Every structure is written in structure tokens, then in C-alpha cells.
Amino acid sequence: MGRRKLAQFHVELSLQPTLLSVVFLSFLSIVLAFACGSVIFLFYHISPWMGYKTFFQGAFGSWYAFSETLKRTIPLLLVGEGLALAFRAQVLNIGAEGQILLGAVAATWVALFSGLSSFLLLPVMFLLGFVAGAGWALIPAFFKTRFAVNEVLSTLMLNYVASNLVLYLIGGPWKGKGVRGFTYTDTFPEAAWLKTMGITRVPYFTLLVGIVVAVGGYFFLKKTALGFELRIVGSSPETAKLLGINEEKIILFTMLLSGGLAGFAGVGEVAGIHHLLRHPDHISLGYGYTAIIVAWLAQANPLATILTSFLFGALLSGGDALRVSLGIPFQVVSVFNGLILFFLISTEHLSRYRIIWGNKKVVEKSGS
């Protein structure tokens, strides 16, 4: 009897993707997206080398560029953390864009119309902004748990309601007295402004909260009973039922938390960046939609959203540089976002497999 080695490795299905496979496939998705994105530069008669050089200089080439990347990272981090928890429970909250706007609306009311003392303005703005975002998210959560309404459609549709609510307010009852033909509110009192890092537009407070929530969210999932229930509901609803876990409670909790964090991010934008309520496209540069990819790329790990939100913050900041320096429309950033998401979805199934190295499979072969 003789033996012949068929291979030095074999591939097997893994119930839990390894960290190495997730990191590798995420990196591969980004590389493939940027490689395909080179076609965009060729379409504008710009060499890909020049395009990407301009992009990286715009994102990291100076302290100002880096601060602009960091400024865009903050809302993506806050929103992405909430969506990561929701996605871990298989709750697809696509309405973060509207929840950001509701948080901004609530903060504007507190800053301009509440009449509160100066020292109370910022705390109440953030508290009410969180509640407004959470309440907006609980609407589709209620319909999902009571009437089995698909949360993807309901949360998405509420984004348009929120956007038009902002347009109504800034063009009607809340329109600033001295803005003439423009549509935005009066400027907030300085007591309602967040302090920033030096001469940058990076608010200390929301950056710190984002990092703390990322770390806290990771330990919440790993170390708490509620986090365990959330993971079980997301990975196996049948097992959750057998264990007596209340799925409706998990859905309501994750929607409340993800919506609240989005509303919190909206307060940060109006209190730390704009100091007034303005057009929805200026309050949020599509942060609610981009944060979906942030959470997905992080594999619904709140701690990993620190890195993925920074990546997409750089993408937005570099996109500004492409528009200003090379005349390429800012919408190109959305193309890169879509390409990254496309390759993430395309390679996600591969993360479920792992390669086992070594002489582990041997077959018997009859000798002559």
C-alpha cells in the first residue's frame, strides 16, 4: 500500500469568521474599489496617479486636511456604532439620515426657542437630540414588532419625511430674521456652541463620546447578558426563541440606541460645526447612508468602527480635494462608497471559509 498527498492544505466552512479573514477581505474590497475607481480619473483625462495623490493630500497632507478628515469621522463614528449594534441583531436600520436631522431639529429648538439658561443649553440639546433620534427610530420599530412591517422600507421612507420637515422649518417658521433670501435659521447663541480643537472644526466632546461609546459597545456585546441576547437574536432567532429571549425587546432596544446615537450626531453637527439649522444636505453629507458601509466594513463590531469611520472620513475629505483641485464632482465619493460596498458584499461569503494548512488529507492508493 502506498500513500499520495493530495494537497498541503484544505478549505473548510467556519461558523465564525476569523479576525484575519475579515481584515484581509475588507482590505481587499477597498483595494479593488480603488482600482476600479481609476477608470473615473481616466474618464476625466486625469492620470490615476495624480488623482489619488490629490486625494491623499486632501485627506492627510496637512494638519488642516487631517482635521477635516477627523471632523467628518465623528458623525460617521457615532452613527456607525449604533448601526453596528442594530446590524448585529439583524435589525436593518436604514433611517439614520433622518434620525440625524431630527436630532439637529431638536437641538435647534433648544438653542433658539427654549429660553433655557446658558449653562443648560448644551446638555439639554444633546439629551433632547438623542431622544428625538431615538423616537424617530422607534416609529418603524413599533410597526415591525406589531405588524411585521419591513424596517428597511419604513426607515428609508422616514428619511424623506425628516428632510422635508427641515426644509419646511428653515424656509417657514424658523427662518432667520436677517438671512434675506437664504433659507436657514438664526445663529445659535455662543453658549450653544461646542468647543473645538484649536483653530480646527473638530469638537472635543463628540469625538471623545464616539471613542467611549465604541469601547463601551464592544464590552457591552461581549460581557453583558443583554449583549449576549442581542447576539443570539442576530445569529439564530430560533435559538433565541428556545432560550426564551424576547426578540421584540431586542428590536426596540437596538432601534432606540442606533436612532439615539444618530440624533446625538446631528446635535454635534449643528452645535459644533454650523451653529444653525440649514439645508439637510449641509447638515449631513450623507452620513446616515455612509455609516451603513462603516458598520458593514467593521463586521458590526463597534470597536472596529473607529477605524472604518476614519477611512470614510478620509474618503469624504479627499473627495473635497478632488472637487476643488481637479474639478471632479463630489458625487464621485458616492461612486467609491458604492464600489466598496459592492466588493464587501461580493467577498463576504468568502469570510465564512478558512484555509487549514498541513498534511491533513491523505488517501490510500493501491500499489502495483
ROLOVO-232036 format. One record per residue (C-alpha): residue in three letters; x, y, z. Coordinates in nm, 2 decimals, decimal comma. Layout:
<tizas>
TIZA	Ala	X	Y	Z
...
</tizas>
This chain:
<tizas>
TIZA	Met	0,00	0,00	0,00
TIZA	Gly	0,13	0,34	-0,09
TIZA	Arg	0,02	0,69	0,01
TIZA	Arg	-0,01	1,01	-0,20
TIZA	Lys	-0,06	1,36	-0,06
TIZA	Leu	-0,34	1,53	-0,24
TIZA	Ala	-0,26	1,88	-0,11
TIZA	Gln	-0,08	2,07	0,16
TIZA	Phe	-0,40	2,25	0,27
TIZA	His	-0,77	2,22	0,26
TIZA	Val	-1,06	2,46	0,29
TIZA	Glu	-1,34	2,42	0,55
TIZA	Leu	-1,65	2,62	0,64
TIZA	Ser	-1,62	2,83	0,96
TIZA	Leu	-1,92	2,92	1,17
TIZA	Gln	-1,74	3,23	1,30
TIZA	Pro	-1,52	3,43	1,06
TIZA	Thr	-1,17	3,48	1,19
TIZA	Leu	-1,04	3,83	1,25
TIZA	Leu	-0,76	3,77	1,00
TIZA	Ser	-1,01	3,68	0,72
TIZA	Val	-1,23	3,97	0,79
TIZA	Val	-0,94	4,22	0,79
TIZA	Phe	-0,79	4,07	0,47
TIZA	Leu	-1,12	4,06	0,28
TIZA	Ser	-1,21	4,41	0,39
TIZA	Phe	-0,87	4,54	0,28
TIZA	Leu	-0,91	4,35	-0,05
TIZA	Ser	-1,25	4,51	-0,11
TIZA	Ile	-1,10	4,86	-0,06
TIZA	Val	-0,81	4,79	-0,29
TIZA	Leu	-1,04	4,65	-0,56
TIZA	Ala	-1,28	4,95	-0,52
TIZA	Phe	-0,99	5,20	-0,57
TIZA	Ala	-0,85	5,00	-0,86
TIZA	Cys	-1,19	5,02	-1,04
TIZA	Gly	-1,22	5,38	-0,94
TIZA	Ser	-0,91	5,46	-1,15
TIZA	Val	-1,15	5,44	-1,45
TIZA	Ile	-1,32	5,76	-1,32
TIZA	Phe	-1,00	5,96	-1,34
TIZA	Leu	-0,93	5,83	-1,69
TIZA	Phe	-1,28	5,94	-1,79
TIZA	Tyr	-1,19	6,30	-1,68
TIZA	His	-0,85	6,27	-1,86
TIZA	Ile	-0,66	6,27	-1,53
TIZA	Ser	-0,40	6,01	-1,45
TIZA	Pro	-0,50	5,78	-1,17
TIZA	Trp	-0,16	5,86	-1,00
TIZA	Met	-0,24	6,23	-1,00
TIZA	Gly	-0,60	6,16	-0,89
TIZA	Tyr	-0,50	5,95	-0,59
TIZA	Lys	-0,21	6,18	-0,50
TIZA	Thr	-0,45	6,47	-0,48
TIZA	Phe	-0,70	6,26	-0,29
TIZA	Phe	-0,45	6,15	-0,02
TIZA	Gln	-0,31	6,50	0,01
TIZA	Gly	-0,66	6,63	0,07
TIZA	Ala	-0,72	6,37	0,34
TIZA	Phe	-0,38	6,36	0,52
TIZA	Gly	-0,15	6,61	0,35
TIZA	Ser	-0,15	6,88	0,62
TIZA	Trp	-0,28	6,94	0,97
TIZA	Tyr	-0,58	7,12	0,82
TIZA	Ala	-0,65	6,83	0,59
TIZA	Phe	-0,62	6,58	0,87
TIZA	Ser	-0,85	6,78	1,09
TIZA	Glu	-1,12	6,79	0,82
TIZA	Thr	-1,09	6,41	0,79
TIZA	Leu	-1,13	6,39	1,17
TIZA	Lys	-1,43	6,63	1,16
TIZA	Arg	-1,61	6,40	0,91
TIZA	Thr	-1,51	6,09	1,11
TIZA	Ile	-1,71	6,19	1,42
TIZA	Pro	-2,07	6,17	1,29
TIZA	Leu	-1,98	5,85	1,10
TIZA	Leu	-1,83	5,70	1,42
TIZA	Leu	-2,14	5,78	1,63
TIZA	Val	-2,39	5,67	1,37
TIZA	Gly	-2,18	5,37	1,27
TIZA	Glu	-2,16	5,24	1,63
TIZA	Gly	-2,54	5,24	1,66
TIZA	Leu	-2,59	5,07	1,33
TIZA	Ala	-2,33	4,81	1,42
TIZA	Leu	-2,53	4,71	1,72
TIZA	Ala	-2,85	4,71	1,52
TIZA	Phe	-2,70	4,50	1,24
TIZA	Arg	-2,55	4,26	1,49
TIZA	Ala	-2,92	4,19	1,59
TIZA	Gln	-3,02	4,16	1,22
TIZA	Val	-3,22	4,49	1,26
TIZA	Leu	-3,17	4,68	0,94
TIZA	Asn	-3,20	5,05	1,03
TIZA	Ile	-3,16	5,24	0,71
TIZA	Gly	-3,30	5,56	0,85
TIZA	Ala	-3,00	5,71	1,03
TIZA	Glu	-3,00	6,01	0,78
TIZA	Gly	-3,34	6,12	0,91
TIZA	Gln	-3,25	6,04	1,27
TIZA	Ile	-2,95	6,28	1,24
TIZA	Leu	-3,18	6,55	1,11
TIZA	Leu	-3,43	6,50	1,39
TIZA	Gly	-3,15	6,54	1,64
TIZA	Ala	-3,05	6,86	1,47
TIZA	Val	-3,40	6,99	1,48
TIZA	Ala	-3,44	6,92	1,85
TIZA	Ala	-3,11	7,09	1,92
TIZA	Thr	-3,21	7,39	1,72
TIZA	Trp	-3,53	7,43	1,91
TIZA	Val	-3,34	7,42	2,24
TIZA	Ala	-3,08	7,67	2,13
TIZA	Leu	-3,31	7,93	1,98
TIZA	Phe	-3,66	7,89	2,13
TIZA	Ser	-3,65	7,71	2,47
TIZA	Gly	-3,54	8,01	2,67
TIZA	Leu	-3,32	7,79	2,90
TIZA	Ser	-3,02	7,93	3,09
TIZA	Ser	-2,69	7,93	2,91
TIZA	Phe	-2,53	7,66	3,12
TIZA	Leu	-2,82	7,43	3,04
TIZA	Leu	-2,83	7,47	2,67
TIZA	Leu	-2,57	7,21	2,55
TIZA	Pro	-2,67	6,94	2,80
TIZA	Val	-3,04	6,97	2,71
TIZA	Met	-2,96	6,99	2,34
TIZA	Phe	-2,78	6,66	2,34
TIZA	Leu	-3,03	6,50	2,57
TIZA	Leu	-3,33	6,61	2,36
TIZA	Gly	-3,14	6,53	2,03
TIZA	Phe	-3,08	6,17	2,15
TIZA	Val	-3,45	6,14	2,24
TIZA	Ala	-3,56	6,28	1,91
TIZA	Gly	-3,34	6,05	1,71
TIZA	Ala	-3,45	5,75	1,92
TIZA	Gly	-3,81	5,84	1,89
TIZA	Trp	-3,79	5,87	1,51
TIZA	Ala	-3,63	5,52	1,50
TIZA	Leu	-3,89	5,37	1,73
TIZA	Ile	-4,17	5,45	1,48
TIZA	Pro	-4,06	5,18	1,23
TIZA	Ala	-3,95	4,96	1,52
TIZA	Phe	-4,31	4,97	1,66
TIZA	Phe	-4,46	4,88	1,32
TIZA	Lys	-4,20	4,60	1,27
TIZA	Thr	-4,28	4,44	1,61
TIZA	Arg	-4,66	4,49	1,60
TIZA	Phe	-4,74	4,45	1,23
TIZA	Ala	-4,43	4,29	1,08
TIZA	Val	-4,37	4,59	0,85
TIZA	Asn	-4,03	4,57	0,68
TIZA	Glu	-3,80	4,81	0,86
TIZA	Val	-3,58	4,87	0,56
TIZA	Leu	-3,86	5,04	0,37
TIZA	Ser	-4,01	5,22	0,67
TIZA	Thr	-3,68	5,37	0,80
TIZA	Leu	-3,58	5,47	0,44
TIZA	Met	-3,91	5,65	0,38
TIZA	Leu	-3,88	5,84	0,70
TIZA	Asn	-3,56	5,99	0,58
TIZA	Tyr	-3,75	6,19	0,32
TIZA	Val	-4,01	6,30	0,58
TIZA	Ala	-3,73	6,43	0,81
TIZA	Ser	-3,56	6,61	0,52
TIZA	Asn	-3,88	6,79	0,42
TIZA	Leu	-3,95	6,88	0,78
TIZA	Val	-3,62	7,06	0,80
TIZA	Leu	-3,68	7,23	0,47
TIZA	Tyr	-4,02	7,35	0,60
TIZA	Leu	-3,88	7,48	0,92
TIZA	Ile	-3,59	7,67	0,77
TIZA	Gly	-3,80	7,82	0,50
TIZA	Gly	-4,10	7,90	0,72
TIZA	Pro	-4,15	7,94	1,09
TIZA	Trp	-3,78	7,91	1,19
TIZA	Lys	-3,63	8,11	0,90
TIZA	Gly	-3,38	8,36	1,04
TIZA	Lys	-3,48	8,72	1,06
TIZA	Gly	-3,17	8,86	0,89
TIZA	Val	-3,09	8,60	0,63
TIZA	Arg	-3,28	8,77	0,35
TIZA	Gly	-3,31	8,53	0,05
TIZA	Phe	-3,13	8,24	0,22
TIZA	Thr	-3,30	7,95	0,40
TIZA	Tyr	-3,16	7,88	0,74
TIZA	Thr	-3,22	7,98	1,10
TIZA	Asp	-3,06	8,25	1,31
TIZA	Thr	-2,72	8,17	1,45
TIZA	Phe	-2,72	7,99	1,79
TIZA	Pro	-2,60	8,18	2,10
TIZA	Glu	-2,24	8,11	2,17
TIZA	Ala	-2,34	7,91	2,49
TIZA	Ala	-2,48	7,65	2,25
TIZA	Trp	-2,15	7,61	2,06
TIZA	Leu	-1,92	7,32	2,12
TIZA	Lys	-1,56	7,39	2,19
TIZA	Thr	-1,32	7,27	1,91
TIZA	Met	-0,96	7,17	1,89
TIZA	Gly	-0,76	7,49	1,84
TIZA	Ile	-0,85	7,66	1,51
TIZA	Thr	-0,99	7,34	1,36
TIZA	Arg	-1,36	7,25	1,34
TIZA	Val	-1,32	6,93	1,54
TIZA	Pro	-1,54	6,93	1,85
TIZA	Tyr	-1,37	6,77	2,15
TIZA	Phe	-1,68	6,64	2,32
TIZA	Thr	-1,84	6,44	2,03
TIZA	Leu	-1,50	6,29	1,94
TIZA	Leu	-1,45	6,17	2,30
TIZA	Val	-1,81	6,04	2,32
TIZA	Gly	-1,76	5,85	2,00
TIZA	Ile	-1,45	5,67	2,12
TIZA	Val	-1,60	5,59	2,46
TIZA	Val	-1,92	5,45	2,30
TIZA	Ala	-1,71	5,24	2,06
TIZA	Val	-1,52	5,08	2,35
TIZA	Gly	-1,83	5,05	2,57
TIZA	Gly	-2,03	4,90	2,28
TIZA	Tyr	-1,77	4,63	2,23
TIZA	Phe	-1,77	4,53	2,60
TIZA	Phe	-2,15	4,55	2,61
TIZA	Leu	-2,17	4,28	2,34
TIZA	Lys	-1,90	4,06	2,49
TIZA	Lys	-1,97	4,09	2,87
TIZA	Thr	-2,33	4,17	2,94
TIZA	Ala	-2,64	3,95	2,94
TIZA	Leu	-2,83	4,19	2,72
TIZA	Gly	-2,54	4,19	2,47
TIZA	Phe	-2,55	3,81	2,47
TIZA	Glu	-2,92	3,81	2,40
TIZA	Leu	-2,87	4,06	2,12
TIZA	Arg	-2,60	3,84	1,95
TIZA	Ile	-2,82	3,53	1,98
TIZA	Val	-3,12	3,71	1,82
TIZA	Gly	-2,89	3,82	1,54
TIZA	Ser	-2,72	3,48	1,48
TIZA	Ser	-3,01	3,24	1,54
TIZA	Pro	-3,37	3,36	1,60
TIZA	Glu	-3,48	3,00	1,65
TIZA	Thr	-3,22	2,95	1,93
TIZA	Ala	-3,33	3,28	2,08
TIZA	Lys	-3,69	3,16	2,10
TIZA	Leu	-3,58	2,83	2,26
TIZA	Leu	-3,39	3,03	2,52
TIZA	Gly	-3,69	3,25	2,59
TIZA	Ile	-3,53	3,57	2,47
TIZA	Asn	-3,77	3,85	2,39
TIZA	Glu	-3,69	3,94	2,03
TIZA	Glu	-3,93	4,24	2,03
TIZA	Lys	-3,74	4,38	2,33
TIZA	Ile	-3,41	4,35	2,14
TIZA	Ile	-3,55	4,51	1,82
TIZA	Leu	-3,69	4,81	2,02
TIZA	Phe	-3,36	4,84	2,22
TIZA	Thr	-3,13	4,84	1,92
TIZA	Met	-3,35	5,08	1,72
TIZA	Leu	-3,37	5,32	2,02
TIZA	Leu	-2,99	5,31	2,07
TIZA	Ser	-2,90	5,34	1,70
TIZA	Gly	-3,15	5,62	1,64
TIZA	Gly	-3,04	5,80	1,96
TIZA	Leu	-2,68	5,80	1,86
TIZA	Ala	-2,77	5,93	1,51
TIZA	Gly	-2,97	6,21	1,68
TIZA	Phe	-2,67	6,28	1,91
TIZA	Ala	-2,45	6,31	1,60
TIZA	Gly	-2,70	6,56	1,45
TIZA	Val	-2,67	6,77	1,76
TIZA	Gly	-2,29	6,76	1,72
TIZA	Glu	-2,31	6,89	1,36
TIZA	Val	-2,53	7,19	1,44
TIZA	Ala	-2,37	7,27	1,78
TIZA	Gly	-2,01	7,21	1,67
TIZA	Ile	-1,99	7,29	1,30
TIZA	His	-2,27	7,50	1,16
TIZA	His	-2,42	7,68	1,47
TIZA	Leu	-2,75	7,70	1,30
TIZA	Leu	-3,00	7,48	1,12
TIZA	Arg	-2,97	7,48	0,74
TIZA	His	-3,04	7,27	0,43
TIZA	Pro	-3,04	6,89	0,51
TIZA	Asp	-2,76	6,82	0,26
TIZA	His	-2,54	7,06	0,45
TIZA	Ile	-2,62	6,92	0,79
TIZA	Ser	-2,54	6,57	0,68
TIZA	Leu	-2,32	6,49	0,39
TIZA	Gly	-2,50	6,16	0,35
TIZA	Tyr	-2,35	6,04	0,69
TIZA	Gly	-2,65	5,82	0,76
TIZA	Tyr	-2,60	5,62	0,44
TIZA	Thr	-2,22	5,61	0,45
TIZA	Ala	-2,24	5,49	0,81
TIZA	Ile	-2,42	5,18	0,68
TIZA	Ile	-2,10	5,09	0,50
TIZA	Val	-1,89	5,19	0,80
TIZA	Ala	-2,08	4,94	1,02
TIZA	Trp	-2,07	4,67	0,75
TIZA	Leu	-1,70	4,71	0,69
TIZA	Ala	-1,65	4,68	1,06
TIZA	Gln	-1,84	4,35	1,06
TIZA	Ala	-2,09	4,50	1,31
TIZA	Asn	-1,81	4,54	1,56
TIZA	Pro	-1,85	4,87	1,75
TIZA	Leu	-1,48	4,89	1,83
TIZA	Ala	-1,38	4,84	1,47
TIZA	Thr	-1,60	5,14	1,36
TIZA	Ile	-1,32	5,37	1,49
TIZA	Leu	-1,10	5,26	1,20
TIZA	Thr	-1,37	5,22	0,94
TIZA	Ser	-1,53	5,56	1,02
TIZA	Phe	-1,19	5,72	0,99
TIZA	Leu	-1,14	5,56	0,65
TIZA	Phe	-1,47	5,70	0,52
TIZA	Gly	-1,40	6,04	0,68
TIZA	Ala	-1,08	6,04	0,47
TIZA	Leu	-1,28	5,95	0,17
TIZA	Leu	-1,51	6,25	0,22
TIZA	Ser	-1,22	6,48	0,29
TIZA	Gly	-1,02	6,36	-0,01
TIZA	Gly	-1,34	6,39	-0,23
TIZA	Asp	-1,34	6,76	-0,14
TIZA	Ala	-0,98	6,79	-0,26
TIZA	Leu	-1,07	6,62	-0,59
TIZA	Arg	-1,36	6,87	-0,65
TIZA	Val	-1,15	7,18	-0,57
TIZA	Ser	-0,82	7,09	-0,72
TIZA	Leu	-0,92	6,87	-1,02
TIZA	Gly	-1,28	6,98	-1,09
TIZA	Ile	-1,42	6,63	-1,03
TIZA	Pro	-1,78	6,63	-0,90
TIZA	Phe	-1,81	6,55	-0,53
TIZA	Gln	-2,06	6,28	-0,62
TIZA	Val	-1,76	6,07	-0,72
TIZA	Val	-1,73	5,99	-0,35
TIZA	Ser	-2,06	5,81	-0,37
TIZA	Val	-1,92	5,60	-0,65
TIZA	Phe	-1,63	5,49	-0,43
TIZA	Asn	-1,87	5,42	-0,15
TIZA	Gly	-2,08	5,21	-0,38
TIZA	Leu	-1,78	5,02	-0,51
TIZA	Ile	-1,65	4,94	-0,16
TIZA	Leu	-2,00	4,82	-0,06
TIZA	Phe	-2,02	4,61	-0,38
TIZA	Phe	-1,69	4,43	-0,32
TIZA	Leu	-1,77	4,39	0,05
TIZA	Ile	-2,09	4,21	-0,04
TIZA	Ser	-1,91	4,01	-0,31
TIZA	Thr	-1,64	3,88	-0,08
TIZA	Glu	-1,85	3,85	0,24
TIZA	His	-1,93	3,48	0,18
TIZA	Leu	-1,56	3,41	0,15
TIZA	Ser	-1,50	3,51	0,51
TIZA	Arg	-1,71	3,21	0,62
TIZA	Tyr	-1,43	2,98	0,49
TIZA	Arg	-1,08	2,92	0,63
TIZA	Ile	-0,77	2,75	0,50
TIZA	Ile	-0,63	2,47	0,71
TIZA	Trp	-0,26	2,42	0,63
TIZA	Gly	-0,07	2,09	0,67
TIZA	Asn	-0,08	1,73	0,55
TIZA	Lys	-0,42	1,65	0,69
TIZA	Lys	-0,59	1,48	0,40
TIZA	Val	-0,44	1,16	0,28
TIZA	Val	-0,59	0,90	0,05
TIZA	Glu	-0,49	0,54	0,01
TIZA	Lys	-0,36	0,42	-0,32
TIZA	Ser	-0,31	0,06	-0,41
TIZA	Gly	0,04	-0,02	-0,53
TIZA	Ser	0,11	-0,22	-0,84
</tizas>
